[in-house]
Every structure is written in C-alpha cells, then in structure tokens.
C-alpha cells in the first residue's frame, strides 16, 4: 500500500475515499428506509421525505465509477514487475534459480506482479466489508439481541472458506514442480531445435508419456483439493443459512406482538436482504486475500532473501590486474542445499598463474560446482578460495566477473541479437562500439 501511494497518490486517495463512502452506503439504505416508514406511519412528511432523499443518494455506486484495480494495472505490470526482475537478477548467487523450492517461488513471481497489488487492495476491501458487516449486525441487535448471534454464525462460512483456500494454496505449491515439469516436457516436444534429436532417437513416445503422466498427477491432485474445498464451503454456508432463517422468524414474531415499529420491520427486512450479500462479500474478499497469499509469500521471501544477500556483502577489494601466483583452493567443501552428499569435499589445489588446467572427472564429480564457486555463484561451506593470497569472497563480485569468462553447458543464447551484439554483452560499456568487438593481434 505504501508503494501504491508513492507511485499513484491521487488514484490511491480517491479509491480509499470511495471505499469509505461505499461502507456508509451499505448500511445507509436500511436506515433511510426505516426513516421513510416511520415518518409515513407517524404522519411526519419532512422525516419521510428526508429518508427518501438519503435513500436516493446512497444508491450511487461510486466503486463502479472508480475501480481500485486501476491502481493494480498501473503499478503491477510496470514498477513492481521491474522490481521483481531486479531483485532476482541482483542476487549474487544462483541458488534461488537452481534449488527446487526456491525455483518454485521464483516461478510463481514471474506472473504475479498484478496479483500482488490487487491482493493488497482486496485485503483493504475485506477490512471495509467486515466493518460494514459489523454495522449491519449492530443495527439488527438494536431490534433484537438474538440477531447478534448472526455475528458468531457468520464466522462459520468464513472459517470454512479460509480452510478451503488454505488447502488449495498448499496443493498449488506442492504440485508446482510437477506442473513445471510437464510444461517443460511440452515445450521440449514442440521445440524446433529439440525436434530433430527427439525424432532421431525415437524418444517421442517416452517424452509424451512422461508429460502426460506429470500433467495427470497435477490435475488429479488439484481436482481432489477443489472437491475438498467445495465440501468445506458447502458446510459453512449450510450452517449459516439455517441459522439465518431461524433468526428471521424471531423478528417476525416480535413484529406480530407490536414490540417493533413499522420502520424497524422495514429496516430488518432490508438488512436481511443484504446480510447474505454482505457476508458473501466478506467471505469472497477474504478468499481473494487468502489467494493473494499464494503470491505474497514468495514475494516476501524474495525480498528477505535479497536483503540477506546484500547484508552479506559482495566484497570490496578490486581484482588483481594480472595473476602472479595463481588461484588456490584450500580445503574447500560444498554441499548443495537439500542434499546430503558433498559436491566438493576438502578440495585443495593450486591453479598456477599463466597455466592451462584441465579438470577431468566423471559425471557428478563436482567439475561444474568447482567452476561455479570460481564464478562466486556459491560460497564454500568450508575452506577458502584464494586469488594471489586474497580470499575470493573479499573481491568485488562485478569486477571479478568482468575479468573472467565462461561457457557453460546450459549456456544462454540471445536469438534476437547479431553475433557481434551477443559478444558485446560481455562488455556492455562498449556494446555500441564495433571497433571494441574486433579481435586484437596480441590475443
């Protein structure tokens, strides 16, 4: 909400005013109708006329004129989307892009910028709707204290709906990896570059079988979660509907015994007609708020994760212009999070300056991990990496990476760039200079 106010202060203020007016209008109609009925019954023409004018005013639907989701359209896909991209790219390590549980969160955030802002406004509207519900029940309580029981009973569908939404959220997260797998296999099976290898190897049936199985698992689990969610919602609304009918009968008995005015009866009928909509609005907006939690939790995690990364510091020392002694691994060990077997275990080796070193080993023996540690994508769990005697962790990360070069197995490609522009991405300061991309005779 602070972000929306900072980026769109006028639009944010207007929408908050609209929410306040909508809150007053929600209970104002019933009060106005009571004034009209009491004034007409008592022969009080001015009172009846005033109530009629007030009833006409509160029918204005300002929210339909100014929708607060305009703020989400302005802030979400623009500033917040860029902010999420920056946070993901600015983190020094790549653990959040390779570790499964972190990758699930990052995957959700790729399309969550609008939902994050809309979720904040939905939460605010939930508060206003709850206040409106409390005002409605307060007016009903003035007619009969028994009607206050509806406040407690209204919590039943809300609690059931929250439980149902929690189950859906947990299922969405638990099946995110399988969903990502089936999408990857689908894209692989329909990718032009992979089509040749799939056909030559005869692996099409296997790829489609794995994709279908993953998709079936996702659909099956999410369908079961939706059925459980439906059962909880049905239970909550059934309890509330039965109780609401009983309470309305009490009010009618009071009216028959002349313990209420004509205006009270009209107000109760008006409130009774809107009470279910009011409770449904609270439940619906609470559901929307709970749904926003599916996107908010990864965003809060990313914010804290990026803040912790910045707090660790990326080193301040400049890289040496020329290596004199070399790069030394001293008792380096590293284990990927979520695994038990170390990828590197007490590795000590000297890479002499000016030498050519080949690292050879079986698949999974730690070759890529060693290079990733050299690129400062990870920090060793134990030991240290020394560059001419200086700990690599103390060197400025961007400066160190500017003096290194790497071609990985899972390399990135820039399909919409020329070859020269792709090379220039390694030195953005000279990207627009063709001469800077020409090979030098001394290379």
C-alpha positions, 0 to 999 in steps of 0.5 A, spaced: 500 500 500 505 504 501 508 503 494 501 504 491 501 511 494 508 513 492 507 511 485 499 513 484 497 518 490 491 521 487 488 514 484 490 511 491 486 517 495 480 517 491 479 509 491 480 509 499 475 515 499 470 511 495 471 505 499 469 509 505 463 512 502 461 505 499 461 502 507 456 508 509 452 506 503 451 499 505 448 500 511 445 507 509 439 504 505 436 500 511 436 506 515 433 511 510 428 506 509 426 505 516 426 513 516 421 513 510 416 508 514 416 511 520 415 518 518 409 515 513 406 511 519 407 517 524 404 522 519 411 526 519 412 528 511 419 532 512 422 525 516 419 521 510 421 525 505 428 526 508 429 518 508 427 518 501 432 523 499 438 519 503 435 513 500 436 516 493 443 518 494 446 512 497 444 508 491 450 511 487 455 506 486 461 510 486 466 503 486 463 502 479 465 509 477 472 508 480 475 501 480 481 500 485 484 495 480 486 501 476 491 502 481 493 494 480 494 495 472 498 501 473 503 499 478 503 491 477 505 490 470 510 496 470 514 498 477 513 492 481 514 487 475 521 491 474 522 490 481 521 483 481 526 482 475 531 486 479 531 483 485 532 476 482 537 478 477 541 482 483 542 476 487 549 474 487 548 467 487 544 462 483 541 458 488 534 461 488 534 459 480 537 452 481 534 449 488 527 446 487 523 450 492 526 456 491 525 455 483 518 454 485 517 461 488 521 464 483 516 461 478 510 463 481 513 471 481 514 471 474 506 472 473 504 475 479 506 482 479 498 484 478 496 479 483 500 482 488 497 489 488 490 487 487 491 482 493 493 488 497 487 492 495 482 486 496 485 485 503 483 493 504 476 491 501 475 485 506 477 490 512 471 495 509 466 489 508 467 486 515 466 493 518 460 494 514 458 487 516 459 489 523 454 495 522 449 491 519 449 486 525 449 492 530 443 495 527 439 488 527 441 487 535 438 494 536 431 490 534 433 484 537 439 481 541 438 474 538 440 477 531 447 478 534 448 471 534 448 472 526 455 475 528 458 468 531 454 464 525 457 468 520 464 466 522 462 459 520 462 460 512 468 464 513 472 459 517 470 454 512 472 458 506 479 460 509 480 452 510 478 451 503 483 456 500 488 454 505 488 447 502 488 449 495 494 454 496 498 448 499 496 443 493 498 449 488 505 449 491 506 442 492 504 440 485 508 446 482 514 442 480 510 437 477 506 442 473 513 445 471 515 439 469 510 437 464 510 444 461 517 443 460 516 436 457 511 440 452 515 445 450 521 440 449 516 436 444 514 442 440 521 445 440 524 446 433 531 445 435 529 439 440 525 436 434 530 433 430 534 429 436 527 427 439 525 424 432 532 421 431 532 417 437 525 415 437 524 418 444 517 421 442 513 416 445 517 416 452 517 424 452 509 424 451 508 419 456 512 422 461 508 429 460 502 426 460 503 422 466 506 429 470 500 433 467 495 427 470 498 427 477 497 435 477 490 435 475 488 429 479 491 432 485 488 439 484 481 436 482 481 432 489 483 439 493 477 443 489 472 437 491 475 438 498 474 445 498 467 445 495 465 440 501 468 445 506 464 451 503 458 447 502 458 446 510 459 453 512 454 456 508 449 450 510 450 452 517 449 459 516 443 459 512 439 455 517 441 459 522 439 465 518 432 463 517 431 461 524 433 468 526 428 471 521 422 468 524 424 471 531 423 478 528 417 476 525 414 474 531 416 480 535 413 484 529 406 480 530 406 482 538 407 490 536 414 490 540 417 493 533 415 499 529 413 499 522 420 502 520 424 497 524 420 491 520 422 495 514 429 496 516 430 488 518 427 486 512 432 490 508 438 488 512 436 481 511 436 482 504 443 484 504 446 480 510 447 474 505 450 479 500 454 482 505 457 476 508 458 473 501 462 479 500 466 478 506 467 471 505 469 472 497 474 478 499 477 474 504 478 468 499 481 473 494 486 475 500 487 468 502 489 467 494 493 473 494 497 469 499 499 464 494 503 470 491 505 474 497 509 469 500 514 468 495 514 475 494 516 476 501 521 471 501 524 474 495 525 480 498 528 477 505 532 473 501 535 479 497 536 483 503 540 477 506 544 477 500 546 484 500 547 484 508 552 479 506 556 483 502 559 482 495 566 484 497 570 490 496 577 489 494 578 490 486 581 484 482 588 483 481 590 486 474 594 480 472 595 473 476 602 472 479 601 466 483 595 463 481 588 461 484 588 456 490 583 452 493 584 450 500 580 445 503 574 447 500 567 443 501 560 444 498 554 441 499 548 443 495 542 445 499 537 439 500 542 434 499 546 430 503 552 428 499 558 433 498 559 436 491 566 438 493 569 435 499 576 438 502 578 440 495 585 443 495 589 445 489 593 450 486 591 453 479 598 456 477 598 463 474 599 463 466 597 455 466 592 451 462 588 446 467 584 441 465 579 438 470 577 431 468 572 427 472 566 423 471 559 425 471 557 428 478 564 429 480 563 436 482 567 439 475 561 444 474 560 446 482 568 447 482 567 452 476 561 455 479 564 457 486 570 460 481 564 464 478 562 466 486 555 463 484 556 459 491 560 460 497 564 454 500 561 451 506 568 450 508 575 452 506 577 458 502 578 460 495 584 464 494 586 469 488 594 471 489 593 470 497 586 474 497 580 470 499 575 470 493 569 472 497 573 479 499 573 481 491 568 485 488 563 480 485 562 485 478 569 486 477 571 479 478 566 477 473 568 482 468 575 479 468 573 472 467 569 468 462 565 462 461 561 457 457 557 453 460 553 447 458 546 450 459 549 456 456 544 462 454 543 464 447 540 471 445 536 469 438 534 476 437 541 479 437 547 479 431 553 475 433 557 481 434 551 484 439 551 477 443 559 478 444 558 485 446 554 483 452 560 481 455 562 488 455 556 492 455 560 499 456 562 498 449 556 494 446 555 500 441 562 500 439 564 495 433 571 497 433 571 494 441 568 487 438 574 486 433 579 481 435 586 484 437 593 481 434 596 480 441 590 475 443 
